Amino acid sequence: VQLQASGGGSVQAGGSLRLACTQSGTFFVLDWAGWFRQSPGKEREPVANIRESIENYEDAVKGRLTISRDNAKGTVYLQMNSLKPEDTAVYFCFAAIRGRIYWGQGTLVTVSS
C-alpha cells in the first residue's frame, strides 16, 4: 500500500486548501485514517482522524478543518478553511489497512499573514 498526500500550497491567512490522501494502485478500504502535521522545530502532532463516520479533531483546528472520506475511492480529504499562519506545516496522512499503519510522504502547507 502506498499513500500519496497532495493539495498543499501557499495561501494567505483566511484562505482555504483541500488536501487529499490517495492510494496508488489497487486500493483498500480504510479502517481508520487521518492527518498529522509537523512544523519546523516541532514534533509531529495529530490534526484529525476518521473511523467509519466518527470524526476527531485537535482543539487547534476544530471548526476550521473538516476531514472526510470517499470509501469508493479509498481516499481521505482534509478541507482546511480560515487558515492561520500557525497552520504552516508539512501535513502527513496515515491510514490503517488490515491492521497495519501506512504513511503518506507529506504535503507542505504555508500560510502567510
C-alpha positions in Angstrom: 0.0 0.0 0.0 1.3 3.4 -0.9 -0.4 6.6 0.2 0.1 9.9 -1.6 -0.7 13.2 0.0 -1.5 16.2 -2.2 -3.1 19.6 -2.3 -0.7 21.6 -0.2 0.4 25.1 -1.3 0.8 28.7 -0.2 -2.1 30.8 0.9 -2.8 33.9 2.8 -4.3 33.9 6.2 -8.0 33.2 6.0 -7.6 31.2 2.8 -8.5 27.6 2.1 -6.9 24.4 0.9 -8.1 20.9 0.4 -5.7 18.0 1.0 -6.2 14.6 -0.4 -4.7 11.3 0.6 -4.9 8.7 -2.2 -3.8 5.2 -2.6 -1.7 4.2 -5.6 -2.5 1.0 -7.5 -5.2 -1.3 -6.0 -6.9 0.5 -3.2 -8.2 -0.9 0.1 -11.0 0.2 2.3 -9.5 2.4 5.0 -10.3 1.2 8.5 -9.1 4.4 10.2 -7.3 7.3 8.6 -6.3 10.9 9.3 -3.7 13.6 9.3 -0.7 14.7 11.3 1.4 17.8 10.8 4.9 18.9 11.6 6.1 22.4 11.8 9.7 23.4 11.7 11.4 22.6 15.0 8.4 20.8 16.4 7.3 17.2 16.8 4.7 15.7 14.5 1.3 16.3 16.0 -2.2 14.9 15.3 -4.7 17.0 13.4 -7.8 15.0 12.7 -8.8 11.4 12.1 -11.9 9.5 10.9 -13.1 6.0 11.7 -16.2 5.0 9.8 -18.3 8.1 10.2 -16.7 9.3 13.5 -14.5 12.4 13.2 -12.0 13.6 15.7 -10.2 16.9 15.7 -7.5 18.5 17.8 -8.7 21.7 19.6 -6.5 24.0 17.5 -8.3 23.1 14.3 -11.9 22.5 15.4 -14.4 24.5 13.4 -11.9 25.2 10.6 -10.8 21.9 9.3 -13.0 19.1 8.2 -12.0 15.5 7.5 -13.9 13.3 5.1 -13.5 10.0 3.2 -14.6 8.5 0.0 -14.7 4.8 0.5 -15.3 4.1 -3.2 -12.0 5.7 -4.0 -10.2 4.8 -0.8 -9.4 8.4 -0.3 -9.3 10.8 2.7 -9.6 14.5 2.4 -8.9 17.4 4.7 -10.8 20.6 3.9 -8.9 23.5 5.5 -10.7 26.8 5.9 -9.8 30.0 7.7 -6.2 29.1 7.7 -3.8 30.7 10.1 0.0 31.2 9.9 0.3 28.7 12.8 -1.2 26.1 10.5 2.0 26.2 8.4 3.5 22.7 8.4 4.1 19.6 6.4 0.9 17.5 6.5 1.1 13.8 6.6 -1.7 11.4 6.1 -1.9 7.9 7.6 -4.2 5.0 7.2 -4.8 1.7 9.0 -5.5 -1.0 6.5 -5.9 -4.6 7.6 -4.2 -4.0 10.9 -1.2 -2.1 9.6 -0.4 1.7 9.6 0.7 3.3 6.5 2.0 6.9 6.0 2.0 9.3 3.0 5.0 11.4 2.1 3.7 14.7 3.3 2.5 17.9 1.6 3.6 21.4 2.6 1.1 24.0 3.6 2.3 27.5 4.0 0.1 30.3 5.4 1.3 33.8 5.2 -0.1 36.7 7.4 
